[in-house]
Amino acid sequence: MGRVHARQRLGIERDHEAQIFGQGLNFFHPENWYSIHSVIGTALKLTGLYWRGNANTERIELRHNYVDRADIPPKFDGFTILQISDLHADMNPGAMRRLVEILEEPLQYDVCVLTGDYRGETFGPFDEALGMVAQMRRQLKDPVYGVLGNHDTIRMVPALEEMGIQMLLNESRALTLDNQRIHLAGIDDAHFYRADNMQKAASDIPHEDFSILLSHTPEIYRQAAHADFKFILSGHTHGGQICLPGSIPVMLSAVLPRRMGAGAWKYQQMDGYTTLGVGTSMVPVRFNCAAEITLHHLRRTPVVARGPATS
């Protein structure tokens, strides 16, 4: 992590809590509009929609995403990554219970990644959330890697690592099968805390190697692509959480093209996936936007030989 990074993150967190408790909120981030959260919840209750939306939060789908690329090393053809994101655990006890039930069934994967937002609020206590994360962790196979989200404090990192979650804070790890390797990197939150350091995360990755980036938010897609990452796994948007029929989000709480707000997408030569996440934020309801965990399957495709140049 490094002393400077820890001081920077803790300092920004203290400033954030001071803003909440008496000095005004940062209104550029809807997750901080706590009075608005109450208004939305009350309005949904008055219309009779709240309880249906709340019941929807416990319906978690297991989805499959196939990443077909010629630059995947042969030994990693069929390599599978389980992605779990946006638990907001203490705000979503029903969803967490359902998640544990799903994970009790045998799932076939090689590595699990957690892409941030473990607690419900952006400030305050986190012991309850960590306790619920620990229950989930007991159902997961090793290895498990994680990054922090904009709802998380860096003070959670020691407890998460004690659970056996290897936290990647602007750093990378090489995953090796026989004599071949891919790289898994993770950055700190780039949405609110702006504590990400793409250069540091990529510094140990050879240019020609296949690399995957974990980022809580997909908003840094341009930086990731130009840093030569081949695949980025993100969350944060919840797919909109409250959507119109046809899964059209009312709001994404992220600055990016809408096509990148949920599911699989591409940007230049990089593949991306934005999961809808497990939990909910602001208000514990979902409409037209089911929660999910995702199995990402890497599949090596044949290298297409180019023909001779013609004049």
N, C-alpha and C positions, 0 to 999 in steps of 0.2 A: 504493500500500500504506500508506504513512504510517509515520513513525518509531515512534509509540506502538504501532501494531499489530505491527510487526516485533519490537519489544522484548518485547511481551506473548507472542507466539507462541514466540520463542526461549527466553524464560524458562520457559514451561511445558514445552517440549521438554527443557530441561536438568533440570528437576525430574523428569520422566518417566524419563529415562535414569538418574538417581541412584536412583530407586526400583527400577529393574530390577537395577542392579548393587550391591545390598547393603542397601537400605532397605525392601524389601517392595514388592509389586505392588499396583496398584489392582484389586481382585478384582471390581469392578463391571463390568469390561470383559473378556469371555472371550478376546478376541484377545491379551490380555496373560498368559494362563495358559500359559506356555511348557512347564511340566512336564506339563500336561494334554495338550498337543499331542502330545508324545512317547508318552504312554500310549495315546491314541486311535490313533496310527499303528501302534504295536506290536500293539494288539488286532486291528486290521484285518488285519495281516500274519499273525497267528496263525490267524485264521479263513479266510484265503485270499481275502479280499475286496479287499485293498489294491490289487493290480495291476489288477483290473478297474476299480476306482474311479479309479485313476490314468490308465488308458487313456481313460476317459470324459472327462477334462479336455480332451482334444484335439478333441472333437466340438463345434464351435461352430456354432450355428444363426444364420442371418440372418432376423430377424423384422421384421414390419411392424406398425406401430401407427397407427391413423387417428384424428385429432383433429378432430371435426366441431363447429364452433362458428360462431355468427352474428357474433361480434365480431372474427373474423379479417379484416383489411383485404383488399379485393378483389384487390389486386396480389399478395398472399401466399397466395392460393388455389392449392394444389398445392406450396407451399414445403415442402422436405423436409430434415429434420435427421438426421444420422447420429450416434448415441450409442454411445460405447465407454467402458467403465467397469471398475474393479476389475481392472486388469491383473496386479498383484502380479508384475511381469514376471520378476524374478530367481528367483522361486519356481516359475514355470510356463513353462520354456523351450519345451516341446512345444506348449502353447497359443499362445505368442507366434509360433512358426514357422507354425502353422496360420492364425493371424490375418493374418499378412503375405501368405500365399497367397491368402486370401479377398480381401484388399484389392487384390491385383494385378489382379483382375477388375474391369472398369469398373462402379462403382456410381453411381447417379444421386442426387445430393444437393446441397443448396445451401450447407450449413454443417455442420461436424463439431464435436461437443462431447465432451469427456472429463470424466467426473464422478468423478475421484479414485482414490486408492490405486494409485500407480504402482510402489511397491516392496513386497517381501514382508513384512519385519519392521516393527515400529513404532519401531525404533531402529537405529543403526549405519550402515554404509556404504550408499551408494546409487548409486555410479558404474555398477555392472553393470546395475542396473535402468534407469538413464537411457540407457545404450547401447542397450538393447533397445527402449526407447520411441522412440529416434531412428530405429531401423530401421523401425518402424511408421509414424512420422511421414512418412517419405519416400514412403509410398504414399498419403498423404492429400492431398486438394485443399484449397486455401485457401478461406475462412478456417477456422481451428481455434481453438476457445476451450476453456479448462479451468478446473477448480477443484481444490483440494487435498482429500485425504481424511484419515482418522485415522491412516493408516500413513505419511503423507508429512511431511517436514520442510520448513519454509519455505525452507531453504537450497537446495532443489531448484529454486526458482522461476527464478533467472537462467538456468540451463541449459535449462529447459523453454521459456522465452521465446526463447532463442537458436535453438531448433529451429523457431520460428515458431508456437508455441502461445501465444495471448493469454490470460494467466491473469487471472481475475476474482476478486479478493479483496475482497468486500464492495463491489462496484461494478457498473456496467452499461454496455452499449454499445447504441447505436441501429443497427438494420439497416434500410437504406432501399432501396426499389424505386420508381423514378420519384419521385413526391412523397408516397409513403406509407411508413409505418415500423412496425416492431415493436421491442420492447426485449428484450435478453438480459442477464440479471443473474446474478451468481454470488456465493456466500458461502463464507467459509472454514469449516473443519470444525466442525460443531455437535454431533458425537457424543462425541468425547473431549476435544479441545482447547477446545471451547466458545468459539471465536474468531470466531463468526459475528456479523454486525451487519446484521440485516434492514433496519433503518431507513436505514442508510447505502446499502445496495445499491439500495433503492427510491427514494432521495431525488431522483433526476433523471428519474424516470418519471412522466409526466402520468397522472392517475387514469384517464382515459378510454382510454388507449392499451393495446393488446394486449401483454402482457409474459410472458416465460418465465423461470423461475428454475432455475439449476443449483445443486443442493445434493448433496453426497456422500451424506448420509443423508436419507431421507424423514421422519425423526422430527419435523421442524419443520413438518409439513403445516399445523397450525393457524395458526402465525405467518404462513406464506406466504399462506394463503387470506385472512387478515384484513389482509394488506398489499396485497391486490388483485392478486396474481399470478394469471394465468389458466391457467398450465400449469407444472408442476414436473417436472423430470427428475432422478432420483436413482439410486443404486446401493446399495452397502454390504452389503445383506443376503445377496447371492449366491443369493437365492431359498431360502435354507436350506442349500444346497450338499449336505448329506446329508439326503435326504428319504425318506419312506415311499412305497410305491406310491401313485400318484395325485398325486405332487408335494406331499405334505403335509410341511412342514418339521419336523424335530425341534427346531430352534432357529433363531431369526432374528437374534440379537444386536442387537436393536433394540426400543425401546419404542414400539409402535404396533399398531393393529388388524392382524390377520393378513392381511386382504384387501389391505392396502397393502404387503405384503412382497414381492410379485412381480407384474409385469405392470401392466396399466392399471387405474386406479381413479378415483373421484371423491370430492371432499370439498366440500360446499356447492356453490359455483359454480366451483370450480377442478378442472381435469383433472390427473391425476398418472400417472406411470409410474415403476416401480421395476424396473430391469433386473437380470437374473440375473448380469450381468457376464461377463468373459472368463476371468479367472484364478480361483484358489482361495486361501483363507486358512486358516491354522492347520495343515491337513493337505491335501496335494495330491491330493484325491480328489473325485469327484462321484458321487452316486447319485440317480437319478430326478429330475434337475435339470440339464438341459443348459445349457452356457454359451451366451451370445448376444451379438451386436451388433444394434442396432435402428435401423430407418429409421422416423422419425416423420413422417407426412404430414399437413400442415395442410390442412383442407378447409373452405371457407366454406359455411355453410348459410344458406338464406333466413331473413330476419328475419320472425318470425311476428307479424303485426299483431293487436293486441288489439281486440276488438269493443267497442262502447259499453257502459258500465256499466249494469247493470239494477238496479232497486230491488226 
